[in-house]
Amino acid sequence: MAERTPADETGDEWLRVIAGAGHELRGMDLVGYALDHAVTVTGGLGGMVHLRGPGGRGLLLMAVNGLARTALRDWEEIEESGPTAPARAVAGGARVWVSGEDAAPQATARALQCGNGLLAVPLLTPGGVAGALSVWTVAGDEPTRRQTAAVEALAAWVAVRLREHSATLGQVDSGGLRERPPATPLRQAMEAVRVGSWEWDLATGEQVWDERTRSILGMDPASPKPRFETWTSLVHRDDLPWVLVEVEQAIRNRRVLSLEYRVCRPDGAVVWISARARVLPGKDGEPERMVGTVWDITESRITRDWVGRALRHMSDAFFAVDSEWHITFVNVEAERLFGTSNAVLGRTLWEALTDIGVDAAALGLESRYRHAAERGTPVGFDVRWPANQRWYHMRLVPVPDGLTVYATDVTEKRAREADRAAAEHAATERSARITELTSALAEALTVRDVVNAAAERILPPFDATGLVVQFIEGETIRVAGAVGYPQAFLKRLDGTPVRNISPVDEVFRSMTPVVIDSVEEYIARYPEMAELPGAADKHAWAFLPLIVSGRAIGCCVISFGESRHLLGEELALLTALSGLIAQSIERARLYDTEHTRAQELQQGLLPQALPSTRAVSAVARYLPAAGGINVGGDWYDVIPLSGTRVALVIGDVMGHGLPEAATMGQLRTAVRTLADLEYPPAELLTRLNDLVSGLGDDFYATCLYAVYDPVISLCTIACAGHPPPVLVHPGGTAQFIDLVPDPPLGSARLPFEAIDVPVPEGSLLVLYTDGLVESAAQDLDRGMTHLASALRTAASNPGRGHGATARRGAVEGESESLERVCDDVLASLLAKEPLTDDAALLVARTRAAAPGDVVAWSLPDGPIAAGEARDHVQKQLLHWGLSPLATTTELLVSELVGNAVRHGKTPIGLRLLRSDVLICEVTDASATTPRIRHAADTDEGGRGLQLVAAFSQRWGTRYTSTGKCIWTEQPLP
């Protein structure tokens, strides 16, 4: 028995017509035919059909409606056991409805351009489930029961036909026949979707219209069967000619007829009709009947026409191409890109672009267009159109069987964005400049530093050419610093009464900015100063007040080489910057004042000039640290002692600043006082340590005290935590003197020790502080090595070493030679490592006393000693040619020897030294210190030391290792 169709079961005339029209279809034509009607019945967006593949491959995509195949790449092959709606329909043998994200993957959802739902109906055959027919619908609009019943009926019909023609499609796996759900009457379903059916007898011209078709066409249901003439009378006269041609060709070529045309209903209304029909042959094989369906598409056509008009006249250029890249639509704006629509419609996109001189490959258009079409995803990009040199944003949107392109003119937008980007870049740069200025001003110390920092970071971003900072002292302008102004103009400006410079006076009095955009405006506002702009070569100005703590201290002038109008934002920024400058300048002025006073203090505390004696010639350098107020605790000194001896001193108070400089002054004074008391080096440092310890726990200092005796060419050195001195021999070799490592002053507890170092005549004794040889980047040992190398090099240079200037008595040119040695050494050391701490350098060249200038005698014990002493003095002075000093010297010797005999101990000695002065020394073994007594008028003695003080230029006492020495000095005649 033959299998029954769904139409046989329902008796529905509409489905009978569809089945009749598709009776001869086979394979994919049959599947596509059924899918088209399913989409139409539901008013869906598109659809697809999956069939079971051979060998258990799953469900394969066999037909598509309404969507590009590329948009359905995720649906090409799906698992039967998967979660998709088609798989679930096949597995359950019943319809499945899903919506939202469950309905479509992301790529498909983008192609649909809206939310969506999916109705999947199984293809039930007597042998099992062959696959699934699915329809895409608008999300939220679930198909009605009638629409669902219609899709199920179509699926059942096509499933039976697929089974009949399985050889055409290939083997379709079946999973067993499942019970078919009950069908809904199709007649009710068709009423819901306004679809009618009709049949036309080609021989008689009679037509059979169902009730729904008559209703759509506005015909009386009770009227007899219409003839072909009735049908043609309903077709709109503008559409009738081409409709008749299409009908004739469909009949002649026996193909499916698909038309959209207008119908003039009897009531005068015009509706749009979509008709689909198939020609059926008779027994003789000739066309006998045409059966088909009809839809009322008036509303959708009106919508499409409205959309078409909107697209046609939209402000953006819009055109469309089909799958073969033929241009199918061009709106008014797009015609400006391609020319008139008549010239490009039907042509390929690439030909149209070539004709107007657009190289699609060079611009990247072709690759992007093809990429969008193949991937099925929208693409957006900007391109400069060669035809008019304007910028367009191209939006490529894939659609079924083609591509739509939106081109928005973004030339002005890009220009605005470029301007905005430029403004943002300028603002960012200015912000960076402000940040840099803030950091630079924080580091600036002097007013000159502030002016330079401000000019460097303000002038470039504002395209300014000059900056001048002016203080107001009383009623007078003082130029604190300037950049970009002629020196002659600044000299003319400095010292001018403030009332004579009106803009400065105005800003100073009102404490508000004054902006002048041009020379003409300047002259108009201040005619009495018309010559100033030309003298400064400026054409626009911003006079900004310098305000500190609510009071004006001066004016900052930003000037421009061309006329310039400052915007409100720029003026606000400059005003804010002037506030920063004012604060920094006020701080710098205080620093300058403190710095000046500190330098004066430093100069007052250090020796103004070093003495030059027969024993040594010395020069020194003090180098302040790079930062701070350039004062510190480093010091040096050269102190002449008795017996032609000389004390060389160098020290360093830890830290640098005014407190350290004051402490240094105390220590230097204490050293000179203790040196005048003739304390030996070790004892002097011990007493100096007591002084430093009394200053507090946080005070520490280093000191090196050396006493050079030219008579015996010996240097006695004591050190308290100070770097060792360098001895440069006459041959040019340099060695560091190995000292006892005693701790710094302020932390020492044990007595200091001293060492004796032989010093050949003409040697260099070099004393220095650690700032010269030690830093964070250089340790002490390395720095001392560099110092020794620099001294060897400097001492070996001609005219700077141990040549003629080193000979005894050759004092002329000595200081100049030592000055050059100091300069060479410092240049060498600073080239390797800049100073980070205060540093001092003292270089002394030694000379030995001539043997003929020193004579000594041992004296007997008792009263006879004074007589012998007078005889020795008389003879020696006669030998030296100093007889005029004989009487006075005999008197002095007689008193000193007499005191030694009466109050001292033997042995008693006498020594005469000829130097810049005549020195007479009397020694004994007693440690008792003589004191001047104030003798009464009746006293017979006690006036000896008074006579010594009266007849000598200077006198004193010093302790020796064997007792004491009383000495006197007399000027040479």
Secondary structure, 3 states (H helix, E strand, C coil): CCCCCHHHHHCCHHHHHHHHHCCCCCHHHHHHHHHHHHHHHHCCCEEEEEEECHHHCCEEEEEEECCCHHHHHHHCEECCCCCCHHHHHHHHCCCEEEEHHHCCCHHHHHHHCCCEEEEEEEEEECCEEEEEEEEEEECCCCCCHHHHHHHHHHHHHHHHHHHHCHHHHCCCCCCCCCCCCCCCCHHHHHHHHCEEEEEEECCCCEEEECHHHHHHHCCCCCCCCCEHHHHHHHECCCCHHHHHHHHHHHHHHCCCEEEEEEEECCCCCEEEEEEEEEEEECCCCCEEEEEEEEEECHHHHHHHHHHHHHHHHCCCEEEEEECCCEEEEECHHHHHHHCCHHHHCCCEHHHHHHHCCCCCCCCCHHHHHHHHHHHCCCEEEEEEECCCCEEEEEEEEEECCEEEEEEEECHHHHHHHHHHHHHHHHHHHHHHHHHHHHHHHHHCCCHHHHHHHHHHHHCCCCCCCEEEEEEEECCEEEEEEEECCCHHHHHHHCCCEHHHCHHHHHHHHHCCCEEECCHHHHHHHCHHHCCHHHHHCCCEEEEEEEEECCEEEEEEEEEECCCCCCCHHHHHHHHHHHHHHHHHHHHHHHHHHHHHHHHHHHHHHCCCCCCCCCCEEEEEEEECCCCCCCCCCEEEEEEECHHHCEEEEEEEECCCCHHHHHHHHHHHHHHHHHHHCCCCHHHHHHHHHHHHHCCCCCCCEEEEEEEEECCCCEEEEEEECCCCCEEECCCCCEEECCCCCCCCECCCCCCCCEEEEECCCCCEEEEECHHHCCECCECHHHHHHHHHHHHHHHHHCCCCCCCHHHCCCCCCCHHHHHHHHHHHHHHHHHHHCCCCCCEEEEEEEECCCCHHHEEEEEECCCCHHHHHHHHHHHHHHHHHCCHHHHHHHHHHHHHHHHHHHHHCCCCEEEEEEECCEEEEEEEECCCCCCCCCCCCCCCCCCCHHHHHHHHCCEEEEEEECCEEEEEEEEECC
